[in-house]
Amino acid sequence: MGEIVLARIDDRLIHGQVMTAWLQFTGGNHIVIVDDATAGDEFTKSIMSMAVPNGIKLSILGINDGSALLKAIPGNEKVIVLAKEPQTYWQLIEQGVSFEEIIIGGMGARKDRKTFHKNISATEEEKETFKKIVASGVKMKIHVIPDQGSQAIDNLL
């Protein structure tokens, strides 16, 4: 049975840190992006596929298809799950996907967000979603890159 080796919230989805540091750190061989808007944008999907190293499988799916795939991860796959928002993870959890831990890697500043911790920003709705995820038994922490320390979010909420 395959496994989820990393579940990460990052509004940039695929970028240099994911492609280099996190792939090496986790040994991931299949990146699953779960995002309805991205899944419906053929141009963005083609750009993202060019950023993935040879030998790494990429799936870009909406929430329902992503949930189905993640509940039945094939054999030797080590899956890195990427989503832009905590609400996506909450929907996956509600659909029966199991996560031991979800890390917050990149939630940038925008008009509706306030600073949550250092360079991580969140809306009140996103913070409420963090609380629901933690209450469901999933650990959550801020962990930008593997060789830096992490910060559990329990005390930040």
N, C-alpha and C positions, 0 to 999 in steps of 0.2 A: 504494500500500500504506500502511495506517495504521501508527502507531507507538506504543510505550509511552513516554510523556514523563515519567512518574514512577512508581516502584514504592516504596511506603512501608509500613513496619511501624508500626502505631499501634493500640494496643488500644482506642482510642475510635472508630476508623474515621472516620466523617464528623463533623466539628465545625468550629468557626469558622475555624481556621487553614487547614484543607483547602479550605473553601468560599471563602475570600477570597484569602489570600496565594498558596497553591499553584495554584489555578485560574488566577489572573492570571499568575503567574510562568511556568507551563508552556504556557498556551494550551489546556489540556485541554478536550475537549468530550464525553468519555465516561468516567464513573467506573465502574470494575469492582471491586466488593467480592468477594473470594474468602474465604469462610468458611462451612463446612458448617452450623454452628449458626445463624448469621444467615440463611442461605438458607432454612432450614426454619422460620423464625419470621415469620409473616405480619404480626404487629403491629409488630415491630421494622422490618421492611421498609417498611411504610407510613409509619412515623415518619421513617425515613431519606429516603424519597422526597420528603417535605415539606421537607426541609432543602436539597435540591438546587435551585439556581437554574434558572429557565426557560431552555430551550435546551441544557441539559446532560443528556445521556442517562445513565441509571443502570441498571446490571445488578448484581444480587446473586445470586451463584452459589456452589455448592459447588465443591470442588477439581476434580472431573472435568469438569463443565460449564465452569468457569472456564478450565481448561486448553485445552479445545477452542476456546473463543471467542478466547483470547489468541493461539493459534497461527494464527488466521485473521482478524486484525483487518482489518475492511473499509476500503477506500479512504482517505477523508480523515479518519478518526478519530484523534484524539490522546488516548490512553488513560492515565488515572491508575489504577493498580492499588493497592488498599488491602487489607491483611491484618493480622490481630491478632498473628500470631506468625511467627517466622522459619521454623518447621517447614512452614508453608503454602507459603512460597516454595521451600523445598527440594523439596517434593512437586511443585510446578509445574515446577521445573527437571528433576526426574527424568522428568516426563511430556513433556519436550521444549520447554518454553517458554523463550525466550531473554531474558535480562536483561543489560543492560550494567552497571547499577548498581541497588542497592537501598539506600534510606536508612532509618535508624532514626529515627523522629520521636517516638514516645511509647510507652514500655514502663514503665508505672508500678510503684511498689512494691506488693508483695503478700507474703504469708507465705512463699512458696517462692522468692522472688527476693532477690538481694542487689544492692547498688549496683554498677553496671557503669561508668558515667561520669556524673558530675554527677547529673542527675535521671532518668537512664535506669537501669533495673534489669533483671537477667536471671538466669535459673536456669542451673545448670551445663549442662543439656541444651540450652538456647537458645544458650549460648556455643559448645558443640560444633557446633551447626547453623550458627552464623556461620562457624566454621572451614571446614566443608564447603562452604558457599556460596562463600567466598573462594577455596578450593582449586579450585573448579570454574571459576574465571576471572571471577567476577562481583565488581565493586568494591562495597564496603560502607562506608558512613560514617554518622555521626550528623549530622543536619541538621534541626533542629527547625522553623525558619521560614526562608524564602528569603533575607531580608536579614541574617541572621546567618551567621557562618562555619560551616564544617563540620569534622568531625574524622574522619579515616579510622580504622577500628577495628583495622587490622592490628596496631598496637603495643599496643592494649588487650587483645588476646587473649593 
